[in-house]
Amino acid sequence: MHGSGFLVVAGSVRPVRRALAIASWVAGIGAETCGQRFEVVDLKDLNLGLDDEPGIPAKGVYLRASTRRWSQLVTSASGVVIVTPQYNWGYPAALKNAIDHLYEEWRDKPVLVVTYGGHGGARCSAQLREVVGGMHARLASARPALKLSQAQIEADDGAVDPDRDFASERSAVEAALQELVALARIRAG
Ligand SMILES: Cc1cc2nc3c(=O)[nH]c(=O)nc-3n(C[C@H](O)[C@H](O)[C@H](O)COP(=O)(O)O)c2cc1C
């Protein structure tokens, strides 16, 4: 298969957040269910500045080492899972910033969007799918939406036990990851 495995992007960067725990859970399911490598990428570690490249990303000339690293990760991946919370019906600004740092890297890239939030994050999913689709990614049709309880949202302590909290969504995540791997196989030919 083209690429060196799959990326799982943890889409939020708040000091106290659930994104990393949920992205790690998704990556674990991917490895177990699909027998492929799923590597978690933390946007915080990427340390991309806010729109800090002087050139338009579509030209692919990057001056920052952080952009080059991010570009290399996406380029070499067989596919990308974006795990993101819903923020005010959309998705975090840090995630948009990361997506906008690149352009051609997204073309034909198999992408799966996994959202979480009070009702699962369907509105965030729709917005993000429109953006990534506009960059010519190969979107998986599945839209796993992981539901947080009102108590979890109000506690806002970063706590989440995905095996317990998302037990009823697990099979949807498994099927979605399998769809992503199948898209990557088709792309690889
Ligand atoms: C700025 C902001 C906006 C939010 N908007 C929504 C929303 O529109 N719908 C929703 O279900 N939850 C919303 N929430 C609650 C998040 O689903 C919840 O806080 C989740 O843990 C955020 O992910 P994170 O911890 O990885 O940052 C919002 C949270 C934040 C911080």
The ligand as an SDF file (V2000), in Angstrom:
LIG
                    3D

 31 33  0  0  0  0  0  0  0  0999 V2000
  -14.9040   26.6120   22.4360 C   0  0  0  0  0  0  0  0  0  0  0  0
  -15.7940   25.4220   22.6910 C   0  0  0  0  0  0  0  0  0  0  0  0
  -16.9670   25.2920   21.9860 C   0  0  0  0  0  0  0  0  0  0  0  0
  -17.7800   24.1580   22.1590 C   0  0  0  0  0  0  0  0  0  0  0  0
  -18.8910   24.0130   21.3870 N   0  0  0  0  0  0  0  0  0  0  0  0
  -19.5570   22.8290   21.4220 C   0  0  0  0  0  0  0  0  0  0  0  0
  -20.6010   22.5590   20.4800 C   0  0  0  0  0  0  0  0  0  0  0  0
  -20.9250   23.3450   19.6050 O   0  0  0  0  0  0  0  0  0  0  0  0
  -21.2170   21.3750   20.5530 N   0  0  0  0  0  0  0  0  0  0  0  0
  -20.8550   20.4390   21.4740 C   0  0  0  0  0  0  0  0  0  0  0  0
  -21.4370   19.3600   21.4760 O   0  0  0  0  0  0  0  0  0  0  0  0
  -19.9010   20.6610   22.3840 N   0  0  0  0  0  0  0  0  0  0  0  0
  -19.2440   21.8440   22.3780 C   0  0  0  0  0  0  0  0  0  0  0  0
  -18.2350   22.0730   23.2790 N   0  0  0  0  0  0  0  0  0  0  0  0
  -17.9440   21.0520   24.3000 C   0  0  0  0  0  0  0  0  0  0  0  0
  -16.9160   20.0670   23.7870 C   0  0  0  0  0  0  0  0  0  0  0  0
  -17.5630   19.0210   23.0650 O   0  0  0  0  0  0  0  0  0  0  0  0
  -16.1140   19.4550   24.9410 C   0  0  0  0  0  0  0  0  0  0  0  0
  -15.6230   20.5000   25.7660 O   0  0  0  0  0  0  0  0  0  0  0  0
  -14.9490   18.6260   24.4300 C   0  0  0  0  0  0  0  0  0  0  0  0
  -14.2880   18.0130   25.5230 O   0  0  0  0  0  0  0  0  0  0  0  0
  -13.9590   19.5170   23.6740 C   0  0  0  0  0  0  0  0  0  0  0  0
  -12.8840   18.7430   23.1690 O   0  0  0  0  0  0  0  0  0  0  0  0
  -11.4030   18.9220   23.7740 P   0  0  0  0  0  0  0  0  0  0  0  0
  -11.5270   18.6140   25.2740 O   0  0  0  0  0  0  0  0  0  0  0  0
  -10.5780   17.9360   23.0830 O   0  0  0  0  0  0  0  0  0  0  0  0
  -10.9940   20.3550   23.5450 O   0  0  0  0  0  0  0  0  0  0  0  0
  -17.4200   23.1840   23.1200 C   0  0  0  0  0  0  0  0  0  0  0  0
  -16.2270   23.3440   23.8500 C   0  0  0  0  0  0  0  0  0  0  0  0
  -15.4160   24.4380   23.6330 C   0  0  0  0  0  0  0  0  0  0  0  0
  -14.1210   24.5660   24.4070 C   0  0  0  0  0  0  0  0  0  0  0  0
  1  2  1  0
  2  3  1  0
  2 30  2  0
  3  4  2  0
  4  5  1  0
  4 28  1  0
  5  6  2  0
  6  7  1  0
  6 13  1  0
  7  8  2  0
  7  9  1  0
  9 10  1  0
 10 11  2  0
 10 12  1  0
 12 13  2  0
 13 14  1  0
 14 15  1  0
 14 28  1  0
 15 16  1  0
 16 17  1  0
 16 18  1  0
 18 19  1  0
 18 20  1  0
 20 21  1  0
 20 22  1  0
 22 23  1  0
 23 24  1  0
 24 25  2  0
 24 26  1  0
 24 27  1  0
 28 29  2  0
 29 30  1  0
 30 31  1  0
M  END
$$$$
